[in-house]
Amino acid sequence: MRFSTKTRYGIRTMLEIAKAESQEGILQKDIAINQELSVKYLDQIIRGLKTAGLIINRRGKKSGYILTRPASEISMLDIHNAFEPGICVIDCLAKGFTCDRKGKCSAKGFWGTLNNKVVDYFKSVSLEDLRDNKVRLDQ
């Protein structure tokens, strides 16, 4: 299972915004420099985060970005869902997927349980947890 670069860069972008100490927010060019991302690609990330209602421009165009709510209220699942329709560890669990083995697959319960654990973990970790280093890097 892999997470998209948009999800990964979305988390990094949200961390930059959460760490910004200025009430004016952080400029997109500064996020790009700090995270070593192209401004063009970061445009796509910013658009996804804005559409999801996670960030706003502080004072219109050419101004800094700020969070729409406290970092403690933004989960990793919120950020993930800004770019992906949901977490799905295997195709047969996806909405609309038609499986030829429906009703006879003994492994589906295993995959469903694993999927739920991944979703629960994404829900349980907040942006504040990452910003304040409450999630250990060596786990």
C-alpha positions as CSV (number, residue, x, y, z in Angstrom):
1,M,0.0,0.0,0.0
2,R,1.3,3.4,-1.0
3,F,0.1,6.9,-0.2
4,S,0.2,9.5,-3.0
5,T,2.8,12.2,-3.2
6,K,-0.1,14.7,-2.9
7,T,-1.0,13.2,0.5
8,R,2.6,13.1,1.7
9,Y,3.3,16.7,0.5
10,G,-0.1,17.8,1.8
11,I,1.0,16.7,5.3
12,R,4.4,18.4,4.9
13,T,2.6,21.6,3.8
14,M,0.2,21.6,6.6
15,L,3.1,21.2,9.1
16,E,4.8,24.2,7.6
17,I,1.5,26.2,8.0
18,A,1.0,24.9,11.6
19,K,4.6,25.8,12.6
20,A,4.3,29.4,11.2
21,E,4.5,31.7,14.1
22,S,3.3,34.8,12.3
23,Q,-0.4,35.9,12.5
24,E,0.0,36.7,8.8
25,G,0.6,33.1,8.0
26,I,3.3,31.7,5.8
27,L,3.8,32.5,2.1
28,Q,3.6,29.8,-0.5
29,K,7.1,30.6,-1.7
30,D,8.5,30.0,1.8
31,I,6.7,26.6,2.0
32,A,8.2,25.7,-1.3
33,I,11.7,26.6,-0.2
34,N,11.4,25.0,3.2
35,Q,10.0,21.7,1.8
36,E,12.0,21.7,-1.4
37,L,8.9,21.6,-3.6
38,S,8.3,23.4,-6.9
39,V,5.9,26.3,-6.6
40,K,3.9,24.8,-9.5
41,Y,3.4,21.5,-7.8
42,L,2.7,23.2,-4.5
43,D,-0.1,25.1,-6.2
44,Q,-1.9,21.8,-6.6
45,I,-1.3,20.8,-3.0
46,I,-2.6,24.2,-1.8
47,R,-5.7,24.0,-4.0
48,G,-6.6,20.6,-2.5
49,L,-6.1,21.8,1.1
50,K,-8.2,25.0,0.4
51,T,-11.0,23.0,-1.3
52,A,-11.0,20.7,1.7
53,G,-11.5,23.7,4.0
54,L,-8.2,23.1,5.9
55,I,-6.4,26.4,5.0
56,I,-7.2,29.9,3.8
57,N,-5.3,32.9,2.7
58,R,-4.9,35.3,5.6
59,R,-5.6,38.5,3.6
60,G,-6.4,37.6,0.0
61,K,-4.1,36.9,-2.9
62,K,-0.3,37.1,-2.3
63,S,-0.8,36.7,1.5
64,G,0.2,33.9,3.9
65,Y,-1.7,30.7,4.6
66,I,-3.2,29.9,7.9
67,L,-5.2,26.9,9.3
68,T,-9.0,27.2,9.4
69,R,-9.1,25.5,12.8
70,P,-6.6,24.6,15.5
71,A,-4.0,22.0,14.6
72,S,-5.4,19.8,17.4
73,E,-8.6,19.5,15.4
74,I,-7.1,18.5,12.1
75,S,-6.3,14.8,11.8
76,M,-4.1,13.1,9.3
77,L,-7.3,11.6,7.8
78,D,-8.6,15.1,7.1
79,I,-5.4,15.9,5.2
80,H,-5.4,12.5,3.4
81,N,-9.1,13.0,2.4
82,A,-8.2,16.3,0.8
83,F,-6.4,14.3,-1.9
84,E,-7.9,10.8,-1.9
85,P,-11.4,9.5,-1.7
86,G,-10.6,7.3,1.3
87,I,-8.1,4.8,2.6
88,C,-8.3,1.4,1.0
89,V,-5.6,-1.1,1.5
90,I,-6.8,-3.4,-1.3
91,D,-9.1,-2.9,-4.3
92,C,-11.8,-5.3,-3.2
93,L,-12.7,-3.0,-0.3
94,A,-13.2,0.0,-2.5
95,K,-16.7,1.3,-3.0
96,G,-18.1,0.2,-6.3
97,F,-15.6,-2.7,-6.7
98,T,-17.2,-5.9,-8.0
99,C,-15.4,-9.0,-6.8
100,D,-15.9,-12.3,-8.5
101,R,-15.2,-14.0,-5.2
102,K,-17.9,-12.1,-3.3
103,G,-19.3,-14.3,-0.5
104,K,-16.6,-16.9,-0.7
105,C,-13.4,-15.0,0.1
106,S,-12.1,-15.9,3.5
107,A,-9.4,-13.2,3.5
108,K,-11.7,-10.2,3.1
109,G,-12.3,-9.9,6.9
110,F,-8.6,-9.7,7.5
111,W,-8.1,-6.9,4.9
112,G,-11.1,-5.1,6.3
113,T,-9.7,-5.2,9.8
114,L,-6.3,-4.0,8.6
115,N,-8.0,-1.2,6.7
116,N,-10.0,-0.1,9.7
117,K,-6.8,0.0,11.8
118,V,-5.1,2.2,9.3
119,V,-8.1,4.6,9.1
120,D,-8.3,4.7,12.9
121,Y,-4.6,5.5,13.2
122,F,-5.0,8.4,10.6
123,K,-7.9,9.7,12.7
124,S,-6.0,9.4,16.0
125,V,-3.0,11.5,14.9
126,S,-3.5,15.2,14.8
127,L,-1.5,17.9,13.0
128,E,-0.7,19.2,16.5
129,D,0.8,15.8,17.4
130,L,3.2,16.0,14.4
131,R,4.0,19.6,14.9
132,D,4.8,19.1,18.6
133,N,6.7,15.9,17.9
134,K,4.3,13.7,19.9
135,V,4.6,11.0,17.3
136,R,7.9,9.2,17.7
137,L,9.9,8.8,14.5
138,D,11.4,5.4,15.4
139,Q,8.1,3.5,15.7
